[in-house]
Amino acid sequence: FPVETRYLGKPPVDRFEDNLCAAVSSAVKQALRDETGSILTFLPGEGEIRQVESFLNESSLPGNVDVLPLYGALPQNQQDQAISPPSSGRRKIVLATAIAETSLTIEGIRIVVDCGQSRNPKFDPQSGMTRLFTEPVSLASAAQRQGRAGRLEPGICYRLWDKAGEGAFRQFSQPEILDADLAPLALDLANWGIHDPDALNWLTPPPKAPLDQGQDLLQLLQAIDSKGRITAHGREMAKLPMHPRLAHMVIEGAKSGWASIACNVAALLTNRDITQRDGRNPVAVDLTLRVNALGGEQTSLLINRYALSRTRALAKQWLRRAPKKIRHDHTQGLSPDEQIGALVALAYPDRIAERRPGGESRYRLSNGKGAVLPAEDSLSDVPYLAIALVGGEARDARIRIAAPISAAIIEHLFKNEIREGETAAWDSQSRSVTARRRKRLNALVLNDTPAKNISGDQIADALVDGIRDIGLDCLPWTKEVTGWRLRVQCFHHATGNGPDLSDNTLLETLEEWLRPYLAGMSRLQHLKSLDMLAILKAQLDWSALQTMDKQAPSHFTVPSGSSIRIDYTDPTSPVLPVKLQEMFGATETPSIIDGAIALSIHLLSPAGRPLQITQDLQTFWSNTYPQVKAEMKGRYPKHPWPDNPLAALPTRRTKSKMNQK
């Protein structure tokens, strides 16, 4: 049936989530007043659904209106209540996630309120983690949502955005394969005996980086060998209906007699968290508290009973499929809580974490990345953690779920992967390179003692690590060096030639351009002796240096004869700050790099204050100069303000001084 669409405008960006929920509530109440029938409202997730539900229930709705949430984690009877037809004479407001876009028809619905947002999981190959992102819906999804209002009769769709804003919407939602964690797919391919994914005819080919990362994980979990062929252990993993990390954990746990706890941990990490927030205290990170609650023990956690019931059922289902115990080792003596930490470490060997020194709850992961615990969490002073879930996009991810683990258990579980040797390492406390003998699990240091006889190459490598850790600011940059570097960046940006001297590139390539000059240095203060200009210029040959100096000069000669320094602070738009009187007669805007970049002319008053910014001198003299002249002539009467600036002589001097001469 036809659906009329009404655009209500986008909520303010400031505090967007709160404003979105308030705007949705307002739209729902408007629809109740203006139209008949029940309302289906689309929101990103459970959090927004609960907030809108609270807003509506507190707003004195008509007595014949029921507010009903609808999302996947709801108990079945509550989902049925939201989907079933309303009783005679009653209206209902269904607050739903994208689950209601295409999968069902809700009786009585003739109004849709669409917030225009959806929440989708995306795998980040850089962090190796999947996170939820809230983003605008695609036009295709918006059309599907709109269609819900016209399934049974003519309807109305309220959209919380402007019609003009649809130009920025994607046409279609991204294919899931482009955003997903591809480790499960990599295991399926290996299990099918497919070594070259390009041999299959994909609707959308899997992206290489996430698929490669999935294969690297499978090798870490011993599911495939170095040639990508599936192992016997990998075939056992493929039989279990869970992520390869959890399948590996359950199989290895079962071999040590921990099948029940392993399945509990797997179910907890697969299902929705059994804890819920109380609005005052943050949810505890410690996974052992959740496992104990799942086993029926008393806990201080606020438990979601429905999630608890579902998780228990899933754990029992998986326990029936878990392999039987087939070996014994000395980990049999671990307590149940210690077993939990060991199991998480088996599933996430790349996220075993060591607490950093310094008193803050910051951890270094075995994959080299960082993570941070809330300072008030009960695990905040634990030396080692096995991390199951992290979140956030900051430099240090926020630890969401983890379990404590000891160095002894780590050494036992990963004895074949642990390496020991002498090396030079950067000490952030003393800001110097120290010689150490270390026992390591990848980036994780399990034992650290002083050592001797470290080579100069190792010291230089460690000093590079220190510079990269601190940042480029620790190098002796002078005004001259910074200015030259910005000129090179301008030249590189405009032509694509010459080295890229941006911060990111310099940090990534320290070994190439800086390391050869670090011989004999081991402390941060030694870096003060570096000749940064000579080091950077060494990246260009003589001919390239001459070309760069000519194409991106440090100074520009203006019509008055003054040589003015060009400001390259923004290499993409260099600035020429010059007094207006020195540009009389100039009709062409100054440019550099054979005209590829027009200088941004900052025309200054006699006192050196900006009067006008332009990249079109001809237009400035014709249109803007008369107004500038009228405002400035009375303020600076000793300076020339000719009626025809194009015919006037450019000058650096005041009129009175010229007359005296």
C-alpha positions in Angstrom: 0.0 0.0 0.0 1.1 3.6 -0.5 3.1 5.2 2.3 3.3 9.0 2.9 6.8 10.1 4.1 7.2 13.1 6.4 10.7 14.5 7.2 11.2 15.9 10.7 14.8 17.0 10.5 18.0 15.6 12.1 18.5 15.8 15.9 21.3 18.1 17.1 24.8 16.6 16.9 25.7 17.6 20.4 25.0 14.7 22.8 23.5 12.9 19.8 22.3 9.8 21.6 20.3 11.7 24.2 19.0 14.1 21.6 18.1 11.2 19.3 16.0 9.4 21.9 14.3 12.7 22.9 13.5 13.4 19.2 12.2 9.9 18.6 9.9 10.2 21.7 8.6 13.5 20.4 8.0 12.1 16.9 6.1 9.1 18.4 3.8 11.4 20.5 3.2 13.6 17.4 2.2 10.5 15.4 -0.2 9.4 18.2 -1.9 12.8 18.1 -2.0 13.2 14.3 -2.7 9.6 13.1 -4.6 6.4 13.9 -3.2 2.9 14.3 -0.2 1.4 15.9 3.4 2.6 15.6 6.6 0.8 14.7 9.7 2.7 15.8 13.2 1.9 14.6 16.2 2.5 17.0 19.9 1.4 16.9 19.9 -0.9 19.9 18.5 -2.0 23.3 20.0 1.0 25.1 18.1 3.5 23.0 15.0 1.3 23.1 15.0 1.3 26.9 15.6 5.1 27.0 12.8 5.9 24.6 10.5 3.5 26.5 11.3 5.4 29.7 10.7 8.7 28.1 7.3 7.6 26.8 6.1 5.9 30.0 6.9 9.1 31.9 5.0 11.4 29.5 1.3 10.6 30.3 0.4 8.6 27.2 -3.2 7.9 26.5 -4.6 5.0 28.5 -5.2 2.8 25.5 -1.5 2.9 24.4 1.0 0.1 25.2 4.8 0.6 24.8 6.5 -2.7 23.8 10.2 -3.3 23.1 11.3 -5.7 20.5 14.9 -7.0 20.1 16.7 -10.4 19.8 17.7 -10.8 23.5 14.1 -10.4 24.8 12.3 -13.4 26.3 10.1 -15.2 23.7 6.8 -14.2 25.4 7.7 -10.5 25.3 8.7 -10.8 21.6 5.3 -12.5 20.9 3.5 -9.7 22.8 5.2 -7.0 20.6 4.3 -8.9 17.3 0.8 -10.0 18.1 -2.2 -7.8 17.0 -3.3 -5.1 19.6 -6.5 -5.8 21.5 -9.7 -4.1 20.3 -9.6 -0.4 21.0 -5.9 -0.3 21.9 -2.9 1.0 20.2 0.7 -0.1 20.6 4.1 1.5 20.1 6.7 -1.1 19.2 10.3 0.0 19.8 12.4 -2.2 17.6 15.9 -2.7 16.3 16.7 -3.5 12.6 15.3 -7.0 13.4 11.9 -5.7 12.3 13.1 -4.3 8.9 12.3 -7.3 6.8 11.7 -10.4 8.8 8.1 -10.0 10.1 4.8 -8.2 9.7 3.3 -6.7 12.8 -0.5 -6.6 12.9 -2.0 -3.2 13.3 1.1 -1.2 12.2 0.4 1.7 9.9 2.9 4.2 11.2 6.7 4.0 11.1 9.0 6.3 13.0 12.6 5.9 11.7 15.5 7.4 13.6 17.8 6.8 10.6 20.5 5.0 12.6 21.6 1.4 12.8 24.2 -0.4 14.9 26.4 -2.9 13.1 29.4 -5.1 14.0 32.7 -4.4 12.2 36.0 -6.2 12.4 39.1 -4.1 12.7 42.1 -5.8 11.3 44.4 -3.4 13.1 43.2 -4.4 16.5 42.0 -7.9 15.6 38.7 -7.2 17.3 35.1 -6.7 16.4 33.3 -3.6 17.6 29.8 -2.2 17.3 29.4 1.1 15.3 26.4 3.3 15.1 26.0 4.8 11.7 23.3 6.2 9.3 21.1 3.6 7.6 21.4 3.0 3.8 18.7 4.2 1.5 17.8 0.6 0.9 17.3 0.0 4.6 15.3 3.2 5.0 13.0 2.0 2.2 12.5 -1.4 3.9 11.7 0.4 7.2 9.3 2.7 5.4 7.6 -0.3 3.8 6.6 -1.7 7.2 3.9 1.1 7.4 2.2 -0.1 4.2 2.1 -3.9 4.6 -1.6 -4.0 5.6 -3.1 -0.6 4.6 -2.0 2.9 3.5 0.5 4.3 6.0 2.7 7.1 7.3 6.5 7.1 7.8 8.2 9.8 9.9 11.9 10.2 9.2 14.3 11.9 11.6 16.4 13.6 9.0 16.0 16.1 6.1 15.1 15.1 2.6 18.3 16.9 1.4 20.4 14.8 3.7 19.6 11.6 1.9 22.2 12.6 -0.7 24.9 11.5 1.8 23.3 8.1 2.6 24.8 5.0 1.1 22.6 3.3 -1.5 22.9 -0.1 0.1 24.2 -1.6 3.3 27.8 -2.9 3.2 28.0 -6.7 2.4 28.7 -8.4 5.7 31.8 -10.2 4.3 33.6 -6.8 4.1 33.1 -6.0 7.8 33.2 -9.4 9.4 35.8 -11.3 11.4 36.8 -13.9 8.8 38.5 -16.4 11.1 35.4 -18.7 10.9 35.4 -18.4 7.1 39.1 -19.2 7.0 38.5 -22.4 9.1 35.6 -23.5 6.7 37.8 -23.0 3.7 40.7 -25.0 5.2 38.2 -27.7 6.2 36.9 -27.9 2.6 40.5 -28.2 1.4 40.5 -24.8 -0.4 43.9 -23.2 -0.3 43.2 -20.4 -2.8 40.0 -18.4 -1.9 40.1 -16.9 -5.5 39.2 -20.4 -6.8 35.6 -19.8 -5.5 33.1 -17.6 -7.3 32.2 -15.1 -4.7 29.3 -12.6 -4.8 31.6 -10.3 -2.9 35.2 -11.6 -2.5 36.5 -11.6 1.1 39.0 -8.7 1.7 42.6 -10.0 1.9 43.8 -8.4 5.1 41.0 -9.7 7.4 41.2 -13.2 5.7 45.0 -13.3 6.1 44.5 -12.3 9.8 42.0 -15.0 10.2 44.5 -17.5 8.8 47.2 -16.2 11.1 44.9 -16.7 14.1 44.1 -20.3 13.0 47.8 -21.0 12.8 48.2 -19.6 16.3 45.4 -21.9 17.5 47.1 -24.9 15.8 44.1 -25.3 13.5 46.1 -25.1 10.3 49.8 -25.6 9.5 52.3 -23.2 8.0 51.0 -24.1 4.5 47.4 -23.4 5.4 46.4 -27.1 5.5 43.9 -28.0 8.2 45.2 -30.1 11.1 43.4 -32.9 13.0 42.9 -30.3 15.8 41.4 -27.9 13.2 38.9 -30.6 12.1 37.8 -31.1 15.6 37.3 -27.3 15.9 35.3 -27.1 12.7 32.8 -29.6 14.2 31.8 -27.2 17.0 29.2 -24.5 16.2 31.2 -21.6 17.7 34.0 -19.2 16.9 37.4 -20.9 16.3 38.8 -19.2 19.4 36.2 -20.8 21.6 36.3 -24.1 19.8 40.0 -24.3 20.5 39.4 -23.4 24.1 36.7 -26.0 24.6 38.7 -28.8 23.0 41.9 -28.0 25.0 39.9 -27.4 28.2 38.1 -30.7 27.8 41.4 -32.5 27.4 42.4 -31.2 30.8 39.1 -32.2 32.4 37.6 -28.6 32.3 34.9 -29.3 29.8 32.1 -27.9 31.9 33.8 -24.7 32.8 35.1 -24.3 29.2 31.5 -24.5 27.9 30.3 -22.1 30.5 33.0 -19.6 29.5 32.2 -20.1 25.8 28.5 -19.5 26.3 29.2 -16.4 28.4 31.4 -15.0 25.7 29.0 -15.8 22.9 25.7 -14.7 24.4 24.7 -11.4 25.7 26.4 -10.4 29.0 24.4 -11.9 31.9 25.1 -8.7 34.0 23.2 -5.5 33.7 24.0 -2.0 34.8 22.3 -0.3 37.7 23.0 3.2 36.5 25.4 4.0 39.4 28.2 1.4 39.4 30.1 0.1 36.4 29.8 -3.6 35.6 32.7 -5.6 36.9 35.3 -6.8 34.4 36.1 -10.1 36.2 34.8 -13.1 34.1 35.2 -15.5 37.1 32.3 -13.6 38.8 30.1 -14.4 35.8 31.1 -18.1 35.6 30.4 -18.5 39.3 27.0 -16.8 38.9 26.3 -19.2 36.0 27.0 -22.1 38.3 24.5 -20.8 40.9 26.8 -19.2 43.4 25.9 -16.0 45.2 27.3 -12.9 43.6 27.3 -9.1 44.0 26.6 -8.7 40.3 23.3 -7.4 39.1 22.1 -10.4 37.0 19.8 -10.4 33.9 17.8 -13.5 34.6 16.7 -14.1 31.1 20.3 -13.8 29.7 21.4 -16.1 32.5 18.8 -18.8 31.6 19.7 -18.6 27.9 23.4 -18.8 28.6 23.0 -21.9 30.9 21.0 -23.6 28.1 23.6 -22.9 25.5 26.4 -24.1 27.9 24.6 -27.4 28.4 24.0 -27.9 24.7 27.7 -27.4 24.0 28.8 -29.6 26.8 27.0 -32.5 25.2 29.2 -31.9 22.1 32.5 -31.3 23.8 35.2 -34.0 23.5 35.9 -36.3 26.4 38.9 -35.9 28.6 41.9 -37.7 27.0 44.9 -36.5 28.9 46.1 -35.4 32.3 48.8 -32.8 33.2 49.8 -30.8 36.2 47.2 -28.1 35.4 44.8 -30.6 37.0 45.7 -29.0 40.3 44.3 -25.5 39.3 41.4 -24.1 41.2 38.2 -23.4 39.2 39.0 -19.7 39.1 42.5 -20.4 37.8 41.0 -22.6 35.2 38.9 -19.7 33.9 42.0 -17.6 33.4 43.8 -20.4 31.6 40.8 -21.1 29.4 40.5 -17.4 28.3 44.3 -17.4 27.6 43.8 -20.5 25.3 41.1 -18.7 23.4 42.8 -15.3 23.2 46.6 -16.0 23.3 47.1 -12.7 21.6 45.4 -10.8 24.5 47.3 -12.1 27.5 48.2 -8.9 29.2 50.9 -7.7 31.7 50.3 -4.7 33.9 52.6 -1.8 33.0 54.7 -0.2 35.7 53.7 3.2 37.0 50.6 2.6 39.2 48.0 3.1 36.5 45.7 0.2 35.4 47.3 0.0 32.0 48.3 -3.3 30.4 50.5 -4.4 27.5 49.0 -7.3 25.5 51.0 -10.1 24.0 50.1 -8.8 20.5 52.0 -5.5 21.4 48.8 -3.4 21.8 47.7 -1.6 24.9 44.6 -1.9 27.1 43.3 -0.1 30.2 41.1 -1.2 33.1 38.8 1.2 35.0 40.8 2.3 38.1 38.0 1.2 40.4 37.7 -2.3 39.1 38.6 -5.2 41.4 41.2 -6.5 38.9 43.0 -3.2 38.6 46.1 -4.4 40.5 46.4 -7.9 39.1 49.8 -8.4 37.4 48.6 -10.6 34.5 45.2 -10.8 32.8 43.7 -13.0 30.1 41.4 -10.6 28.2 38.3 -11.8 26.4 36.7 -8.5 25.4 37.9 -5.0 24.8 36.1 -1.9 23.4 36.7 1.7 22.4 38.8 3.3 19.8 41.4 5.1 21.9 45.1 4.3 21.8 44.6 2.0 24.7 41.4 -0.1 24.4 39.2 -0.4 27.4 39.1 -3.9 28.9 35.5 -5.1 29.2 35.8 -8.8 30.3 38.9 -10.5 31.6 40.1 -13.1 34.1 43.3 -13.1 36.3 46.1 -15.5 35.3 49.5 -16.2 36.8 52.9 -16.1 35.1 53.4 -19.8 36.0 50.2 -20.8 34.2 51.2 -18.7 31.2 54.6 -20.4 31.0 53.0 -23.8 31.2 50.3 -23.2 28.6 52.7 -21.6 26.1 56.0 -23.2 26.9 56.6 -23.9 23.2 56.0 -20.3 22.2 58.0 -18.6 24.9 61.5 -17.3 23.9 64.4 -16.4 26.1 67.5 -14.3 25.3 69.6 -11.2 25.8 68.5 -8.0 24.2 68.6 -4.3 24.4 65.3 -2.6 25.4 64.1 0.9 25.9 63.4 1.9 29.5 60.8 4.6 29.6 61.6 5.3 33.2 65.3 6.2 32.7 64.7 7.2 29.1 67.7 5.1 28.0 68.5 1.8 26.5 69.2 -1.0 29.0 70.6 -4.5 28.4 68.3 -7.2 29.6 67.8 -11.0 29.6 64.2 -11.6 29.0 61.7 -14.4 28.9 59.0 -13.4 26.5 55.7 -14.5 25.0 55.7 -12.3 21.9 55.4 -8.7 23.3 54.7 -10.0 26.9 57.7 -10.0 29.3 57.5 -12.8 31.8 60.9 -12.5 33.3 63.4 -9.6 33.1 67.0 -9.5 34.5 70.1 -7.4 33.7 72.4 -8.7 30.9 75.8 -7.9 29.3 77.5 -8.0 25.9 74.8 -6.4 23.9 75.7 -5.4 20.3 75.6 -1.8 19.0 72.9 -2.9 16.5 70.6 -4.1 19.3 71.2 -0.8 21.2 70.3 1.2 18.1 67.2 -0.8 17.5 66.1 -0.3 21.1 66.7 3.5 20.8 64.5 3.5 17.7 61.8 1.8 19.8 62.2 4.5 22.4 61.9 7.3 19.9 58.8 5.7 18.4 57.3 5.3 21.9 57.9 8.9 22.9 57.2 10.5 19.5 59.1 12.8 17.1 59.1 15.6 19.6 62.1 14.1 21.4 64.3 14.9 18.4 66.1 18.3 18.2 63.9 20.1 15.8 64.9 23.7 15.1 62.9 26.4 13.4 65.1 26.1 10.4 64.7 22.3 10.2 60.9 22.5 10.7 60.6 25.2 8.0 62.6 23.1 5.5 60.6 20.0 6.3 57.4 21.8 5.7 58.7 23.0 2.3 59.5 19.4 1.3 56.0 18.4 2.4 54.5 21.1 0.2 56.6 20.0 -2.8 55.7 16.3 -2.1 52.0 17.1 -1.8 51.9 19.1 -5.1 54.1 16.9 -7.3 54.2 13.4 -5.6 58.0 13.7 -5.8 60.5 13.9 -3.0 60.3 12.1 0.3 57.1 12.1 2.5 58.2 13.8 5.7 54.9 13.7 7.5 54.9 12.6 11.2 53.3 9.3 10.5 55.7 8.4 7.7 58.8 9.5 9.7 57.7 7.4 12.7 57.0 4.3 10.5 60.4 4.6 8.7 62.7 5.5 11.6 64.9 2.5 10.8 65.5 3.8 7.3 66.3 7.5 7.7 67.4 7.9 11.4 68.9 4.6 12.6 72.2 4.9 10.7 72.9 8.1 12.7 72.4 6.6 16.1 75.7 4.8 16.5 77.2 5.3 20.0 73.9 6.7 21.4 71.9 5.0 24.1 70.1 7.8 26.0 67.5 10.3 25.1 69.8 13.2 25.8 72.3 11.9 23.3 69.8 12.8 20.5 70.5 16.5 21.1 73.7 16.1 19.0 71.8 15.0 15.9 72.0 17.4 12.9 68.4 16.9 11.8 68.7 19.2 8.7 71.6 17.1 7.3 69.9 13.9 8.2 66.7 14.8 6.4 68.5 16.4 3.4 70.4 13.1 3.0 67.1 11.6 1.7 67.4 13.8 -1.5 70.3 13.8 -4.0 71.9 17.1 -5.1 69.7 17.5 -8.1 66.5 16.9 -6.1 67.6 19.4 -3.5 68.1 22.1 -6.2 64.7 21.4 -7.7 63.0 21.5 -4.4 64.6 24.8 -3.4 63.6 26.4 -6.7 60.1 25.0 -6.8 59.2 25.5 -3.1 61.4 28.5 -2.1 61.7 29.7 1.5 61.1 33.4 0.4 59.2 35.2 -2.3 60.2 38.6 -3.7 57.1 40.9 -3.8 56.7 44.0 -6.1 58.3 46.3 -3.5 61.5 44.3 -3.7 61.1 42.8 -0.2 62.0 39.1 0.2 59.1 37.8 2.3 59.4 34.4 4.1 56.6 32.0 2.9 54.7 30.3 5.8 54.4 26.6 5.0 52.7 25.7 8.3 49.9 24.1 6.2 51.9 22.5 3.4 48.8 22.2 1.2 48.1 26.0 1.4 51.3 28.0 2.0 50.8 31.7 3.1 52.6 34.9 2.0 52.1 37.5 4.7 52.8 40.9 3.1 51.9 44.6 3.8 49.3 45.7 1.3 51.3 48.7 0.1 54.1 46.3 -1.1 51.7 44.7 -3.5 50.6 47.8 -5.5 50.6 47.1 -9.2 50.5 43.3 -8.8 47.6 41.7 -10.8 48.8 38.1 -10.8 48.5 36.0 -7.6 52.0 34.7 -6.6 52.4 31.0 -7.0 55.1 28.3 -6.5 55.9 24.9 -8.0 55.4 26.1 -11.6 52.0 27.5 -10.7 50.7 24.3 -9.2 50.0 26.1 -5.8 48.7 29.6 -5.5 50.0 31.3 -2.4 47.4 32.4 0.1 48.1 36.2 0.3 47.6 37.6 3.7 47.5 41.4 3.1 48.6 43.2 6.2 47.9 46.7 7.6 50.9 49.0 8.2 50.8 47.6 11.8 51.1 44.1 10.5 47.5 43.1 11.2 45.6 41.0 8.6 43.3 43.1 6.4 42.3 40.5 3.8 43.1 36.9 2.7 43.0 36.3 -1.0 44.2 34.0 -3.8 42.8 36.4 -6.4 44.6 39.8 -6.4 42.8 41.2 -9.4 39.4 40.7 -7.8 40.7 42.1 -4.5 41.8 45.4 -6.1 38.6 45.7 -8.0 36.0 44.7 -5.4 37.4 44.8 -1.9 40.3 47.4 -1.9 37.9 50.5 -2.0 36.3 49.3 1.3 39.7 48.6 2.9 40.9 52.0 1.8 37.9 53.7 3.3 38.4 52.0 6.6 42.2 52.3 6.8 43.0 55.7 5.3 41.9 57.6 8.4 43.7 55.2 10.7 47.0 55.3 8.8 47.1 58.7 7.1 50.9 58.6 6.5 50.7 55.6 4.3 49.7 55.6 0.7 46.1 54.6 -0.2 45.9 55.5 -3.9 42.6 55.5 -5.8 44.2 53.3 -8.4 46.4 50.7 -6.7 47.3 49.0 -9.9 49.0 52.1 -11.2 50.7 53.0 -7.9 54.3 52.2 -7.1 54.7 49.5 -4.5 56.6 50.7 -1.3 57.8 49.6 2.1 58.0 53.2 3.4 55.5 55.7 4.8 54.4 58.7 2.8 56.0 61.1 5.2 59.4 59.4 5.0 59.2 59.4 1.3 58.5 63.2 1.3 61.4 63.8 3.6 63.8 61.9 1.3 
